Amino acid sequence: MKKRNLFTMDDLTNDEILSILQDAVIFSNSKKDWQLSKSYLVANLFFEPSTRTQYSFIAAQEKLGCKVIDFNSEASSLKKGETLYDTVKTFECIGYDALVIRHPKNYFFDELKNIQIPIINGGDGLGNHPSQCLLDLLTIYQEFKTFKDLNIVIIGDIRHSRVAHSNYETLQRFGANVQLSGSKEWIDNKDAYIDIDDVIQKADVVMLLRIQYERHAEEMQITQEEYLKKYGLTLEREKKMKSNAIIMHPAPVNRGVEIDDALVECERSRIFKQVQNGMFIRQAIMKFVLGEEF
């Protein structure tokens, strides 16, 4: 199996997605740490703050036996004007085997096509978040054993969410019925829009998104309390959900804004299950891009 990049979900066929999910299940069920065929040297280049993505990649890599470097952009030649390409090329020349990169620029990876070592997109601007999409797919599959004909509603800051972009398209590829809800000003795809109160009783999966204040604080025209009442998952709305429906959120969660605080860890919530699945999926992704076999 050859080494691969993972920039967007379009880089994966449906069969490859299912294979990664199956590998993640193996990792989640294993009582031992799987070791790759050699101790790969990998670096995580995060140019935006991250807790779950960054540190689950580190945990996944270390459990696989990799040598891991956590890159500090503030202490690098980027402060001297070096380009992203030259920084990444330097890691390749030094002998690194793979890189994980999160960057605020949309499609930052377009300028890295000549790099010969595998690159994993840990999130690009408002564009894509393939590892989050895969862990969300794993969480849904664990619950329902299928994606076909599931009713999934993604609620919140759609326009500014790379999670929403990746999930919306990929879930449709597998036959799910995906609709969007929240403030209409933050949803470009009006054809998929539905009011939360019109879908909450039918949804199998209610996937909430964080309001990204750092990207558009000036656009907020209502208070947090008003947002929860109008667009969020309140206690009253949760009571209307199907008995087997689940709640998801990529986190970090603005408690009391996108979702009532009491629901974050309720019985139907899978929010922290997603966090746990993040490490297993990222183990499977590392195995995939490095061309490793069990």
C-alpha positions as CSV (number, residue, x, y, z in Angstrom):
1,M,0.0,0.0,0.0
2,K,1.5,3.3,-1.0
3,K,1.8,6.4,1.2
4,R,-1.0,8.9,0.8
5,N,-2.0,12.5,1.6
6,L,-5.3,13.2,3.3
7,F,-6.3,16.8,2.4
8,T,-10.1,16.4,2.1
9,M,-12.7,13.6,2.2
10,D,-12.7,13.7,-1.6
11,D,-9.2,12.1,-1.4
12,L,-10.9,8.9,-0.1
13,T,-13.1,6.5,-1.9
14,N,-16.1,5.1,0.0
15,D,-14.3,1.8,0.4
16,E,-11.2,3.5,1.8
17,I,-13.4,5.4,4.3
18,L,-15.0,2.1,5.4
19,S,-11.5,0.5,5.7
20,I,-10.3,3.4,8.0
21,L,-13.5,3.0,10.1
22,Q,-12.8,-0.7,10.4
23,D,-9.2,-0.1,11.5
24,A,-10.4,2.4,14.1
25,V,-12.8,-0.3,15.5
26,I,-9.8,-2.7,15.7
27,F,-7.8,-0.1,17.6
28,S,-10.8,0.7,19.9
29,N,-11.3,-3.0,20.8
30,S,-7.6,-3.8,21.3
31,K,-6.1,-4.2,24.8
32,K,-2.6,-3.6,23.5
33,D,-0.9,-0.8,21.6
34,W,-0.4,-1.6,18.0
35,Q,3.1,-0.8,16.7
36,L,3.8,0.2,13.1
37,S,6.5,-1.6,11.2
38,K,9.1,1.1,12.2
39,S,9.3,4.1,14.4
40,Y,8.2,6.9,12.0
41,L,9.4,10.4,12.7
42,V,6.3,12.7,12.5
43,A,5.6,16.3,13.3
44,N,2.4,18.2,14.1
45,L,2.3,21.7,12.8
46,F,-0.6,23.6,14.3
47,F,-1.0,27.2,13.4
48,E,-4.3,27.5,15.2
49,P,-5.2,26.6,18.8
50,S,-6.4,23.0,19.2
51,T,-7.0,20.6,22.1
52,R,-8.8,17.5,20.8
53,T,-7.3,17.3,17.3
54,Q,-3.7,18.2,18.2
55,Y,-3.4,16.0,21.3
56,S,-5.3,13.1,20.0
57,F,-3.0,13.0,17.0
58,I,-0.1,13.0,19.4
59,A,-1.6,10.2,21.5
60,A,-2.4,8.2,18.4
61,Q,1.1,8.6,17.0
62,E,2.8,7.7,20.2
63,K,0.7,4.6,20.7
64,L,1.7,3.5,17.3
65,G,5.4,3.9,18.2
66,C,6.1,7.0,16.3
67,K,8.7,9.6,17.3
68,V,6.6,12.8,17.7
69,I,7.6,16.4,17.4
70,D,5.1,19.1,18.4
71,F,6.0,22.1,16.2
72,N,6.0,25.6,17.7
73,S,5.4,28.2,15.0
74,E,6.3,31.1,17.4
75,A,9.8,29.7,17.7
76,S,10.4,28.9,14.0
77,S,11.7,30.7,10.9
78,L,8.1,31.6,10.0
79,K,8.7,34.6,12.3
80,K,11.5,35.6,9.9
81,G,9.2,35.5,6.9
82,E,9.7,31.9,5.8
83,T,6.8,30.5,3.7
84,L,4.7,27.5,4.7
85,Y,6.1,25.6,1.7
86,D,9.7,26.2,2.7
87,T,8.9,25.2,6.3
88,V,7.3,21.9,5.2
89,K,10.0,21.3,2.6
90,T,12.6,21.6,5.5
91,F,10.8,18.9,7.4
92,E,10.9,16.7,4.4
93,C,14.6,17.3,3.8
94,I,15.5,16.6,7.4
95,G,13.9,13.2,7.1
96,Y,10.4,13.4,8.6
97,D,8.1,10.7,7.5
98,A,4.7,12.5,7.8
99,L,3.2,15.8,8.9
100,V,-0.1,16.8,10.4
101,I,-1.0,20.5,9.6
102,R,-3.7,22.8,10.8
103,H,-3.7,26.2,9.2
104,P,-6.1,29.2,9.1
105,K,-5.7,29.5,5.3
106,N,-8.4,27.8,3.2
107,Y,-6.8,25.0,1.1
108,F,-3.3,25.7,2.4
109,F,-2.4,22.3,1.1
110,D,-2.7,23.4,-2.6
111,E,0.8,24.9,-2.3
112,L,2.3,21.7,-0.9
113,K,1.5,19.4,-3.9
114,N,5.3,18.9,-4.6
115,I,6.0,17.6,-1.1
116,Q,6.7,13.9,-1.2
117,I,6.0,12.9,2.4
118,P,2.4,12.3,3.5
119,I,0.5,15.3,4.8
120,I,-2.7,15.1,6.9
121,N,-5.0,18.1,7.0
122,G,-5.8,18.8,10.6
123,G,-8.2,21.6,9.6
124,D,-7.9,24.3,6.9
125,G,-9.5,27.7,7.5
126,L,-13.2,27.4,6.8
127,G,-12.7,24.5,4.4
128,N,-12.1,20.9,5.5
129,H,-11.6,18.7,8.6
130,P,-11.3,15.1,7.4
131,S,-10.2,13.5,10.6
132,Q,-13.1,15.1,12.5
133,C,-15.5,13.9,9.7
134,L,-14.1,10.3,10.0
135,L,-14.5,10.2,13.8
136,D,-18.0,11.5,13.5
137,L,-18.8,8.8,10.9
138,L,-17.3,6.2,13.4
139,T,-19.5,7.5,16.2
140,I,-22.7,7.3,14.0
141,Y,-21.8,3.9,12.7
142,Q,-21.2,2.5,16.2
143,E,-24.7,3.6,17.0
144,F,-26.7,2.6,13.9
145,K,-24.5,0.2,11.9
146,T,-25.4,2.1,8.8
147,F,-25.6,5.6,7.3
148,K,-28.2,4.9,4.7
149,D,-31.5,6.7,5.2
150,L,-30.5,8.2,8.6
151,N,-32.0,11.6,9.2
152,I,-29.1,13.9,10.3
153,V,-29.4,17.6,11.1
154,I,-26.4,19.8,11.4
155,I,-27.2,22.8,13.5
156,G,-25.3,26.1,14.0
157,D,-22.5,28.1,12.4
158,I,-22.5,26.2,9.1
159,R,-20.8,28.9,7.0
160,H,-17.7,29.1,9.2
161,S,-17.5,25.4,10.0
162,R,-15.0,23.1,8.2
163,V,-16.7,20.2,10.2
164,A,-20.0,21.0,8.6
165,H,-18.6,21.1,5.1
166,S,-16.8,17.8,5.4
167,N,-19.7,16.0,7.1
168,Y,-22.5,17.3,4.9
169,E,-21.0,16.0,1.7
170,T,-19.6,12.7,3.1
171,L,-22.7,11.6,4.9
172,Q,-24.7,12.2,1.7
173,R,-22.3,9.9,-0.2
174,F,-23.3,7.1,2.1
175,G,-27.0,7.7,1.7
176,A,-27.9,9.8,4.7
177,N,-30.6,12.5,4.6
178,V,-28.7,15.6,5.8
179,Q,-30.3,18.9,6.6
180,L,-29.0,22.2,7.9
181,S,-30.4,24.4,10.6
182,G,-29.5,27.4,12.7
183,S,-29.3,31.1,11.8
184,K,-30.1,31.5,8.1
185,E,-27.3,34.1,7.8
186,W,-24.8,31.4,8.5
187,I,-26.1,28.9,5.9
188,D,-25.2,29.3,2.3
189,N,-27.1,26.2,1.1
190,K,-30.6,27.4,1.5
191,D,-32.0,24.3,-0.2
192,A,-30.9,22.2,2.7
193,Y,-32.2,24.5,5.4
194,I,-34.9,23.5,7.9
195,D,-36.1,25.1,11.1
196,I,-34.9,23.2,14.2
197,D,-38.4,22.7,15.5
198,D,-39.5,21.2,12.2
199,V,-36.8,18.5,12.3
200,I,-36.0,17.7,15.9
201,Q,-38.7,15.0,16.2
202,K,-37.5,13.2,13.0
203,A,-33.7,13.4,13.5
204,D,-31.7,10.3,14.3
205,V,-28.6,12.4,14.8
206,V,-28.6,16.0,16.1
207,M,-25.1,17.4,15.4
208,L,-24.5,20.8,16.9
209,L,-21.7,23.2,15.9
210,R,-19.8,25.8,17.9
211,I,-20.4,29.4,17.3
212,Q,-16.9,30.6,16.1
213,Y,-16.7,33.9,17.8
214,E,-13.1,34.3,16.7
215,R,-14.1,34.4,13.1
216,H,-17.1,36.7,13.2
217,A,-17.8,38.2,16.7
218,E,-19.1,41.4,15.0
219,E,-21.9,39.4,13.3
220,M,-23.6,38.3,16.5
221,Q,-26.8,40.2,16.7
222,I,-28.4,38.3,19.6
223,T,-27.3,37.2,23.1
224,Q,-26.1,33.7,24.0
225,E,-29.3,33.1,25.8
226,E,-31.4,34.2,22.8
227,Y,-29.3,32.0,20.5
228,L,-30.0,28.9,22.7
229,K,-33.7,29.6,22.8
230,K,-34.0,30.2,19.0
231,Y,-31.5,27.8,17.5
232,G,-29.9,25.6,20.2
233,L,-30.8,22.3,21.7
234,T,-32.8,23.2,24.8
235,L,-34.2,20.8,27.4
236,E,-37.6,21.2,25.8
237,R,-36.4,20.3,22.3
238,E,-34.4,17.3,23.6
239,K,-37.6,15.8,25.1
240,K,-39.1,15.8,21.6
241,M,-36.3,13.7,20.1
242,K,-36.7,10.1,19.1
243,S,-35.9,7.6,21.9
244,N,-32.8,6.3,20.1
245,A,-31.6,9.6,18.6
246,I,-28.2,10.8,19.6
247,I,-26.6,14.2,20.2
248,M,-23.2,15.1,18.8
249,H,-20.9,18.2,18.8
250,P,-17.3,18.4,17.5
251,A,-16.3,20.6,20.5
252,P,-15.2,22.8,22.1
253,V,-18.8,23.3,23.3
254,N,-20.2,26.7,24.3
255,R,-22.3,25.4,27.1
256,G,-25.6,27.1,27.4
257,V,-25.3,28.5,23.9
258,E,-25.5,25.7,21.3
259,I,-26.7,23.2,23.8
260,D,-28.1,23.4,27.3
261,D,-25.4,22.6,29.8
262,A,-27.4,19.7,31.3
263,L,-27.5,17.9,27.9
264,V,-23.7,17.9,27.3
265,E,-23.3,14.7,29.3
266,C,-26.8,13.3,29.2
267,E,-27.6,9.7,28.3
268,R,-28.1,10.3,24.6
269,S,-25.0,12.6,24.2
270,R,-22.1,11.2,22.3
271,I,-19.9,14.3,22.6
272,F,-17.2,12.8,24.8
273,K,-17.5,9.5,22.9
274,Q,-16.5,11.5,19.8
275,V,-13.4,12.7,21.7
276,Q,-12.5,9.1,22.5
277,N,-13.1,8.0,19.0
278,G,-10.8,10.8,17.8
279,M,-7.7,9.0,18.9
280,F,-8.8,5.6,17.4
281,I,-9.6,7.3,14.1
282,R,-6.3,9.2,14.0
283,Q,-4.4,5.9,14.7
284,A,-6.2,4.5,11.6
285,I,-5.4,7.6,9.6
286,M,-1.7,7.4,10.4
287,K,-1.7,3.7,9.4
288,F,-3.5,4.6,6.2
289,V,-1.3,7.5,5.0
290,L,1.9,5.7,5.9
291,G,0.8,2.7,3.8
292,E,1.0,0.2,6.7
293,E,-0.8,-3.1,7.1
294,F,-1.9,-5.0,10.2
